[in-house]
Amino acid sequence: MSIPSQKVSSSNKLIYQRLKQAIDLNLRRQIFIAACDDLCLRDCLAARLHAELAAESAGSDPRSPIDYPRFVSLELDLSNPNPWGSIAAWLTQHPPPQNMGSYSPLPGFQILGAEHLTRQSAAVQWSFLSYLRDIEANLQLCESTLLLWVSRPWLSSIEQSAPEFWHWRTGVFEFEGEPTPAKEDFGHFEDFGNSGDLRNLRDSGDFGNQLLISSLSGQSPIPDEQSPIPDEQFPIAYPPSPAPDSKSVQLADEEPSPISHPPSPAPDSKSVQLADLVLAAASEDLAAENNAASEENFLPLQTLQYIELLQEHQCCSEALALAYHGLGNYYRDRILGGDVSEQNLTIAIRAIEQVIAYLEVDSNSQQNQPLTEECARLIAQLTENLTQYAQESNTLPPISDLLNDLGTLYWMLSRDRTQHNASDPVSCLERSIALYLEGLNRTDAETVPQTRVRLNKNLGIASADLARYQDKTENLQHAVAAYQQALLDLDPAVEPQQYAAAQNNLATAYWNLAQDGEPIVYLKSAIAAYTQALSCYSPEREPLNYAGVQNNLGTACWNLAQHEPSESLLVRAISAYREALKYRTRELVPAAAAATYNNLGTAYWHLANQFQQKQARTESLQQAITAYEAALDIAGEIDRTKLTFDALAARNNLGLAHYQLATDPDFAANKVAQTSHLEAALHHQLQVCAEWGQNLNDKGLIYGDKLNLQAPANSQAADSRQTALSYIVKTIRAFYSECGLPGQNLALSKVPGDLLPEILRRL
């Protein structure tokens, strides 16, 4: 077969290389569609593909000494455009040799000539589409690969008029090129070039089945809800919310859980979907720019081959479960390495679902086929490079541990906020909770206590997250129940870190419950739990965890003091915040340090205004000023989106503290200090007013903080600006009252010209 020459763009080179790599996988039932309007380019690519695959197959497999083609090119019969009939006719003329063995699959086929159908009658064209729709009846002919070359108009027609064929596609590869005129002198073309040059280029190929995929008057401290992470059998470790009722919850529009409906050991639709997902992920990895194809990149593809062999030889369900577990482990490790993409999470989820399904089959069936000697030899040969993932051990973890891992993956999917994630967080959390509950139902008296602890803690985490979306009180109560159950299995002397983490999360659930009702009861419970957590955290070994709990304890004490006024509670809150700041430094965790300084300032401000007199009050206001200044100083050095408190409210409170000091009767004797505090108060109030004015112009600027607080709407921003103006007027009047007319003139000289008309009217 002669190979025409053609000058090919870098993009087309890349797409060609991806197509060739996909065919090189030699997986069964691969259905590829290649779209190219430039017929000369199409002929060049098809011929090149045929030649390279034929050259690679010659003597490439020592297990298959028979000279039998690996890839066959066929022209579509325009009188009867039946691609399946063309393949069957070729196989009849070239039957596989009898001594070929089970190693070599049927050859792959590329079908050319579909573009000529446009010159045929409508009946012939419809017959072609009808043959494509019959794909399921003819899949036996496609155990290896079918590549159908079409023009773009035909690509669109197939998608719309042959949905059965389109559904089974493995990938679509669209090459760039202008449509070929009816007659054209193609002249001389340059050589296509070395295929090795294509390795690191980006491609636009598609493997199909892709995932679709504060008020101005003050601010309350906020506890540090350190976004806890569920514990996993493949360890992640960390804490944080309750179990809905025990009935299983499923994702919307999703098939029933494989736990309830175990598949047969034969390949099912979910295993096919999983294979498509793995192929898509592998194609992206191999085509990533400047990413040389390492041995690890091929591990998922080799594992797919391994699974296919097990299925073909009807091996036992346990062997298939081990294989899927290896595949899940590969993507699990990628996730733990930081690549927490929707694609990786979905593949890991589907793989573990298959593990559980096959284990269910194994436990319910008495007719499992043992590994034959031939199958065992095949597996041993194929898995020499898969020992790390596919054959990590000869045993699988208990189903309760697998259910825990699966629940955690769904939880992680619920927290994926990337723009490409089409998953509904509520549905993912409901599925996660159902899986944790199912895991707890599978435990018994002989279950390792750590498994129950892990499941209950993770159940608490998922339920607390669900409370952010719906049924807040009910789900937080479930979280409390789950954490309490986990604590029953934890010995603080043996596992102090786990015990402390669970207590911290239990306390935070109580704190959140207190915001909606029965605040005194829940806040006292939160304080008790935070105190228990501190008894197990060592500031030397875990300074940041220790500091985080101290911050939370301070907030709970401050919060309770608002419902049961108590000087001792505020003093305890201040002590906890100061202890936290010993380890929560601006150098290590600036955003966290700024939040704690803000909380400390608020606690001092309330202490001064509610309980103290004269000198003590003055000292507390000065401490509040120092703390607010530290919070704002740190906040000015970091990205605003990292802040967990409202810096504008903190600045307003700072100005208010300066104003109160300046107008305190016991402070009036020191005119220099009094004027200084009034100037500071006016400075901060003007800044607050200016920012509210900017927010008013921006009509709803979004504040950058983890609570996703949104700037007030236009009318609210206008009200807040008017409130800020009233503070400015009060401060200017204080200038006049304390320092006379020179003081008032000094104050007015600091007011921007655009504000003067409004200020003078109010004065």
NUPA-41179 format. One record per residue (C-alpha): x, y, z. Coordinates in steps of 0.2 Angstrom, whole numbers, padded with zeros to 4 digits, always signed. Example, Ala and Ser with C-alpha at 12.3 -4.5 7.8 and 13.67 -1.06 7.14 Angstrom:
NUPA-41179
+0062-0022+0039 +0068-0005+0036 
***
This chain:
NUPA-41179
+0000+0000+0000 +0008+0016-0005 +0009+0030+0007 +0004+0047+0000 +0013+0063+0007 +0005+0077+0015 +0011+0092+0025 +0002+0090+0042 -0001+0103+0055 +0006+0101+0073 -0012+0099+0079 -0016+0086+0066 +0000+0077+0071 -0005+0077+0089 -0023+0070+0085 -0015+0057+0074 -0003+0051+0087 -0018+0050+0100 -0028+0040+0088 -0013+0028+0085 -0010+0026+0104 -0028+0022+0107 -0028+0008+0094 -0011+0002+0101 -0020-0002+0117 -0028-0017+0109 -0043-0017+0120 -0059-0025+0114 -0074-0017+0107 -0066+0000+0103 -0076+0010+0092 -0067+0026+0085 -0074+0039+0073 -0061+0050+0063 -0068+0065+0055 -0058+0073+0041 -0065+0084+0026 -0048+0085+0017 -0048+0069+0007 -0030+0069+0003 -0025+0072+0021 -0037+0058+0026 -0029+0046+0013 -0012+0051+0020 -0017+0048+0038 -0026+0032+0035 -0011+0025+0025 +0001+0030+0037 -0009+0022+0051 -0011+0006+0041 +0008+0005+0038 +0014+0009+0055 +0003-0003+0064 +0007-0017+0051 +0026-0013+0054 +0024-0014+0073 +0014-0030+0072 +0027-0039+0062 +0036-0051+0075 +0031-0039+0089 +0023-0053+0099 +0034-0068+0102 +0018-0077+0109 +0010-0076+0092 +0022-0082+0078 +0008-0083+0065 +0009-0069+0052 -0009-0063+0053 -0013-0044+0050 -0016-0033+0065 -0024-0019+0056 -0035-0020+0040 -0041-0006+0028 -0058-0009+0020 -0067+0002+0007 -0086+0004+0010 -0096-0005-0003 -0107+0009-0009 -0120-0003-0017 -0122-0011+0001 -0114+0001+0013 -0114-0012+0027 -0097-0010+0037 -0101-0026+0047 -0104-0036+0031 -0087-0030+0024 -0078-0035+0040 -0087-0052+0040 -0083-0055+0022 -0064-0051+0025 -0064-0063+0040 -0072-0077+0029 -0058-0074+0016 -0045-0073+0029 -0050-0085+0044 -0038-0084+0059 -0026-0098+0060 -0031-0113+0071 -0014-0113+0080 -0015-0094+0084 -0019-0097+0102 -0029-0085+0113 -0017-0072+0114 -0020-0063+0097 -0037-0054+0095 -0045-0051+0079 -0037-0037+0068 -0043-0019+0069 -0052-0012+0054 -0053+0005+0047 -0067+0008+0035 -0065+0021+0021 -0076+0029+0008 -0091+0035+0018 -0089+0052+0010 -0094+0045-0007 -0112+0041+0000 -0117+0059-0003 -0118+0055-0021 -0129+0040-0018 -0148+0039-0016 -0157+0043+0000 -0161+0025+0002 -0143+0020+0001 -0138+0033+0014 -0152+0028+0026 -0147+0010+0024 -0129+0015+0030 -0136+0023+0045 -0147+0008+0048 -0132-0003+0048 -0124+0008+0060 -0139+0007+0072 -0137-0012+0072 -0121-0011+0081 -0126-0021+0096 -0130-0036+0085 -0113-0035+0077 -0102-0031+0091 -0094-0048+0090 -0085-0042+0075 -0078-0028+0085 -0068-0037+0098 -0053-0027+0094 -0055-0010+0085 -0066-0002+0072 -0061+0015+0065 -0074+0023+0054 -0068+0038+0043 -0081+0051+0039 -0083+0069+0034 -0090+0081+0046 -0107+0082+0039 -0108+0063+0041 -0101+0064+0059 -0116+0076+0063 -0128+0064+0054 -0122+0049+0064 -0124+0058+0080 -0142+0063+0076 -0148+0048+0066 -0138+0033+0073 -0138+0036+0092 -0135+0018+0095 -0118+0018+0086 -0114+0035+0094 -0118+0029+0111 -0105+0015+0109 -0091+0026+0102 -0075+0025+0112 -0068+0041+0105 -0070+0055+0091 -0055+0062+0082 -0058+0078+0072 -0044+0083+0060 -0042+0100+0054 -0043+0103+0035 -0053+0112+0022 -0066+0102+0013 -0059+0094-0003 -0068+0101-0020 -0075+0088-0032 -0060+0090-0043 -0043+0096-0038 -0025+0094-0043 -0016+0090-0027 +0001+0092-0034 +0016+0087-0023 +0016+0086-0004 +0029+0085+0009 +0032+0070+0020 +0022+0067+0035 +0037+0067+0046 +0043+0056+0060 +0029+0050+0072 +0040+0052+0086 +0039+0071+0084 +0021+0070+0089 +0023+0063+0107 +0022+0079+0117 +0009+0089+0108 -0008+0093+0114 -0023+0085+0105 -0041+0088+0103 -0046+0070+0102 -0061+0064+0112 -0063+0047+0120 -0081+0049+0121 -0093+0046+0137 -0085+0061+0145 -0092+0068+0161 -0103+0083+0160 -0091+0084+0167 -0109+0213+0297 -0114+0226+0304 -0105+0242+0308 -0108+0242+0326 -0098+0226+0330 -0094+0209+0324 -0095+0192+0332 -0080+0181+0333 -0081+0166+0322 -0074+0149+0328 -0061+0140+0318 -0070+0126+0308 -0054+0119+0301 -0062+0110+0286 -0060+0093+0293 -0056+0078+0281 -0064+0061+0283 -0053+0047+0288 -0050+0034+0275 -0043+0016+0275 -0030+0023+0263 -0025+0035+0276 -0030+0053+0276 -0034+0058+0293 -0043+0072+0301 -0059+0076+0309 -0076+0084+0307 -0106+0081+0306 -0124+0066+0309 -0133+0052+0302 -0150+0054+0294 -0161+0039+0296 -0154+0023+0292 -0162+0020+0275 -0151+0021+0260 -0150+0037+0250 -0145+0037+0232 -0139+0050+0220 -0152+0058+0209 -0154+0049+0192 -0142+0036+0196 -0143+0017+0195 -0146+0007+0211 -0131+0005+0222 -0121-0011+0217 -0122-0016+0235 -0141-0019+0233 -0139-0026+0215 -0123-0036+0212 -0119-0038+0194 -0114-0055+0187 -0096-0059+0184 -0098-0054+0166 -0093-0037+0160 -0108-0025+0163 -0112-0007+0158 -0103+0000+0173 -0087-0008+0169 -0088-0002+0151 -0091+0016+0157 -0077+0014+0169 -0065+0008+0155 -0071+0023+0145 -0067+0035+0159 -0050+0027+0162 -0046+0028+0143 -0051+0047+0143 -0040+0050+0158 -0025+0040+0151 -0027+0049+0134 -0026+0066+0143 -0011+0061+0153 -0001+0054+0138 -0006+0069+0128 -0001+0082+0141 +0011+0095+0135 +0029+0091+0140 +0024+0075+0149 +0034+0061+0143 +0025+0044+0143 +0032+0036+0159 +0029+0018+0164 +0016+0024+0177 +0005+0032+0164 +0002+0015+0156 -0003+0006+0173 -0021+0010+0171 -0022+0004+0153 -0012-0012+0158 -0024-0015+0172 -0039-0014+0160 -0031-0027+0150 -0028-0037+0165 -0047-0036+0170 -0052-0040+0152 -0042-0056+0153 -0050-0061+0169 -0067-0058+0162 -0063-0068+0146 -0057-0083+0156 -0072-0082+0168 -0060-0080+0183 -0067-0080+0200 -0075-0064+0207 -0062-0061+0220 -0048-0060+0207 -0059-0047+0198 -0062-0038+0214 -0043-0037+0217 -0040-0030+0200 -0053-0016+0202 -0046-0013+0219 -0029-0010+0211 -0036+0002+0198 -0045+0011+0212 -0028+0012+0222 -0019+0020+0207 -0032+0034+0206 -0033+0035+0225 -0015+0038+0226 -0016+0052+0213 -0030+0060+0223 -0019+0059+0239 -0005+0067+0229 -0016+0082+0227 -0024+0079+0210 -0042+0080+0216 -0051+0082+0200 -0068+0076+0196 -0062+0064+0184 -0050+0055+0196 -0063+0055+0210 -0076+0047+0198 -0064+0034+0192 -0059+0029+0210 -0078+0029+0214 -0083+0018+0200 -0068+0006+0203 -0072+0003+0222 -0091+0001+0217 -0085-0013+0206 -0074-0021+0220 -0090-0021+0231 -0101-0028+0217 -0089-0042+0214 -0087-0046+0232 -0106-0047+0234 -0106-0059+0219 -0092-0069+0227 -0102-0070+0244 -0119-0075+0236 -0113-0087+0222 -0107-0105+0224 -0102-0106+0206 -0086-0096+0205 -0073-0102+0193 -0056-0104+0199 -0041-0098+0190 -0036-0111+0177 -0017-0114+0174 -0018-0105+0157 -0027-0090+0165 -0014-0089+0179 +0000-0089+0167 -0007-0075+0157 -0010-0065+0172 +0007-0068+0179 +0015-0062+0162 +0003-0047+0161 +0005-0041+0179 +0024-0041+0180 +0023-0022+0180 +0007-0020+0190 +0013-0027+0207 +0012-0010+0215 -0007-0008+0212 -0015-0023+0204 -0007-0036+0215 -0003-0026+0231 -0009-0041+0242 -0018-0057+0241 -0033-0051+0252 -0045-0037+0250 -0050-0025+0265 -0067-0029+0273 -0082-0022+0264 -0085-0009+0279 -0068-0002+0275 -0072-0001+0256 -0089+0007+0260 -0079+0020+0271 -0067+0024+0256 -0082+0025+0244 -0091+0037+0256 -0076+0048+0258 -0073+0049+0239 -0091+0055+0237 -0088+0068+0251 -0073+0074+0242 -0083+0076+0226 -0096+0086+0235 -0082+0098+0240 -0075+0100+0222 -0080+0118+0217 -0071+0118+0201 -0081+0125+0186 -0081+0109+0177 -0088+0099+0191 -0106+0095+0187 -0110+0085+0203 -0123+0090+0215 -0115+0092+0232 -0132+0088+0241 -0133+0072+0231 -0115+0067+0234 -0117+0071+0253 -0133+0060+0254 -0124+0046+0245 -0109+0048+0256 -0120+0047+0272 -0129+0032+0265 -0112+0023+0262 -0106+0027+0280 -0122+0020+0287 -0121+0005+0277 -0103+0002+0283 -0109+0004+0301 -0122-0009+0297 -0109-0021+0291 -0099-0020+0307 -0101-0032+0322 -0094-0036+0339 -0078-0043+0330 -0075-0027+0319 -0059-0018+0323 -0065-0003+0334 -0055+0009+0323 -0066+0005+0308 -0082+0010+0318 -0073+0026+0324 -0068+0030+0306 -0085+0027+0300 -0094+0037+0314 -0082+0052+0312 -0084+0053+0294 -0103+0051+0296 -0102+0066+0307 -0091+0076+0294 -0103+0072+0279 -0119+0076+0290 -0112+0093+0296 -0108+0097+0278 -0126+0093+0273 -0132+0104+0286 -0125+0119+0276 -0137+0115+0262 -0153+0108+0271 -0161+0103+0287 -0148+0112+0297 -0153+0108+0315 -0158+0090+0311 -0142+0086+0302 -0131+0095+0315 -0140+0084+0328 -0135+0069+0318 -0117+0075+0318 -0117+0077+0337 -0124+0059+0338 -0111+0052+0326 -0096+0060+0335 -0102+0055+0352 -0103+0037+0346 -0085+0038+0339 -0079+0044+0356 -0086+0029+0364 -0073+0018+0354 -0059+0030+0357 -0047+0029+0372 -0039+0046+0375 -0024+0038+0383 -0021+0027+0368 -0026+0039+0353 -0025+0056+0360 -0025+0065+0343 -0040+0056+0337 -0049+0059+0353 -0045+0077+0353 -0050+0079+0334 -0067+0071+0338 -0070+0082+0353 -0066+0098+0343 -0078+0093+0329 -0091+0088+0342 -0089+0105+0350 -0090+0115+0333 -0106+0105+0329 -0113+0111+0346 -0108+0129+0342 -0117+0129+0326 -0132+0122+0334 -0132+0136+0347 -0134+0149+0333 -0151+0142+0329 -0159+0138+0346 -0155+0134+0365 -0139+0144+0364 -0135+0142+0383 -0136+0123+0383 -0127+0120+0367 -0113+0133+0371 -0110+0125+0387 -0108+0108+0379 -0096+0116+0366 -0085+0123+0380 -0084+0106+0388 -0080+0097+0372 -0066+0110+0367 -0059+0109+0385 -0058+0090+0383 -0050+0092+0366 -0036+0103+0374 -0033+0090+0387 -0026+0079+0373 -0018+0091+0362 +0001+0095+0365 +0006+0113+0360 +0024+0106+0357 +0019+0092+0346 +0004+0100+0337 +0005+0119+0340 -0007+0124+0326 -0021+0111+0331 -0019+0116+0349 -0020+0135+0344 -0035+0131+0333 -0045+0123+0348 -0040+0138+0360 -0047+0150+0347 -0063+0140+0346 -0064+0139+0365 -0062+0158+0366 -0076+0160+0354 -0088+0149+0363 -0084+0158+0380 -0087+0175+0371 -0103+0169+0363 -0110+0162+0380 -0106+0179+0388 -0118+0187+0376 -0132+0176+0383 -0126+0175+0401 -0117+0191+0404 -0101+0186+0414 -0085+0195+0416 -0076+0178+0420 -0082+0171+0403 -0074+0186+0394 -0058+0185+0404 -0057+0166+0399 -0060+0170+0381 -0046+0183+0381 -0035+0170+0390 -0039+0157+0376 -0036+0169+0362 -0019+0175+0369 -0014+0157+0371 -0018+0153+0353 -0008+0168+0347 +0008+0160+0355 +0007+0147+0341 -0004+0155+0328 +0009+0168+0322 +0008+0180+0307 +0024+0171+0300 +0016+0154+0300 -0002+0156+0297 -0006+0175+0294 -0024+0173+0290 -0028+0163+0305 -0018+0175+0316 -0027+0190+0309 -0044+0181+0314 -0039+0178+0331 -0032+0195+0334 -0049+0202+0328 -0058+0190+0340 -0047+0196+0354 -0051+0214+0350 -0069+0211+0351 -0068+0201+0368 -0058+0216+0375 -0071+0229+0368 -0085+0219+0376 -0076+0218+0393 -0073+0236+0393 -0091+0241+0389 -0100+0228+0400 -0091+0226+0416 -0076+0237+0419 -0074+0255+0426 -0061+0269+0425 -0043+0262+0424 -0048+0244+0420 -0060+0250+0406 -0046+0261+0398 -0034+0247+0398 -0046+0235+0390 -0050+0248+0376 -0032+0251+0373 -0029+0232+0372 -0044+0231+0360 -0036+0244+0349 -0019+0235+0349 -0028+0219+0344 -0038+0227+0330 -0023+0236+0323 -0013+0219+0323 -0028+0211+0314 -0029+0224+0300 -0010+0225+0298 -0009+0207+0294 -0025+0208+0283 -0017+0221+0273 -0002+0210+0269 -0012+0195+0262 -0025+0191+0249 -0042+0197+0255 -0050+0181+0249 -0040+0171+0263 -0048+0181+0277 -0061+0173+0288 -0068+0189+0296 -0075+0206+0289 -0060+0218+0289 -0072+0232+0286 -0081+0229+0302 -0065+0227+0312 -0059+0244+0306 -0076+0251+0311 -0074+0244+0328 -0056+0250+0329 -0062+0268+0326 -0076+0265+0339 -0063+0260+0352 -0053+0276+0349 -0069+0287+0350 -0074+0279+0367 -0056+0282+0374 -0056+0300+0368 -0073+0304+0376 -0071+0294+0392 -0072+0307+0406 -0057+0299+0415 -0046+0302+0399 -0051+0321+0397 -0036+0328+0407 -0024+0322+0393 -0028+0333+0379 -0014+0328+0368 -0019+0309+0369 -0037+0314+0368 -0034+0323+0351 -0024+0309+0345 -0038+0296+0348 -0051+0307+0340 -0040+0309+0325 -0037+0290+0324 -0056+0287+0326 -0060+0300+0312 -0046+0292+0300 -0054+0274+0302 -0072+0280+0300 -0068+0290+0284 -0060+0274+0277 -0075+0264+0282 -0086+0277+0273 -0076+0277+0258 -0076+0258+0256 -0095+0258+0258 -0096+0271+0245 -0085+0260+0233 -0096+0245+0237 -0111+0255+0233 -0104+0259+0216 -0099+0241+0213 -0117+0236+0217 -0113+0220+0227 -0094+0217+0228 -0090+0200+0235 -0080+0199+0251 -0067+0186+0251 -0069+0175+0266 -0072+0156+0269 -0090+0160+0274 -0094+0166+0257 -0102+0182+0264 -0108+0193+0250 -0107+0212+0251 -0124+0220+0254 -0135+0224+0240 -0136+0242+0234 -0149+0248+0247 -0140+0240+0261 -0123+0248+0256 -0132+0265+0255 -0138+0262+0273 -0121+0257+0279 -0113+0272+0271 -0126+0283+0280 -0122+0274+0297 -0103+0277+0294 -0107+0296+0290 -0116+0297+0307 -0101+0291+0316 -0090+0304+0307 -0102+0318+0312 -0102+0312+0330 -0083+0312+0330 -0082+0329+0323 -0094+0335+0336 -0083+0327+0349 -0068+0337+0342 -0078+0353+0345 -0084+0348+0362 -0067+0343+0369 -0055+0355+0359 -0067+0369+0354 -0068+0377+0337 -0049+0374+0332 -0053+0356+0335 -0068+0356+0324 -0058+0365+0310 -0045+0352+0312 -0057+0338+0310 -0066+0346+0295 -0049+0349+0286 -0047+0330+0286 -0064+0326+0277 -0063+0324+0258 -0071+0338+0248 -0084+0326+0241 -0091+0322+0259 -0090+0340+0266 -0108+0345+0259 -0116+0330+0268 -0106+0332+0284 -0109+0351+0285 -0128+0348+0283 -0128+0336+0297 -0118+0347+0309 
***
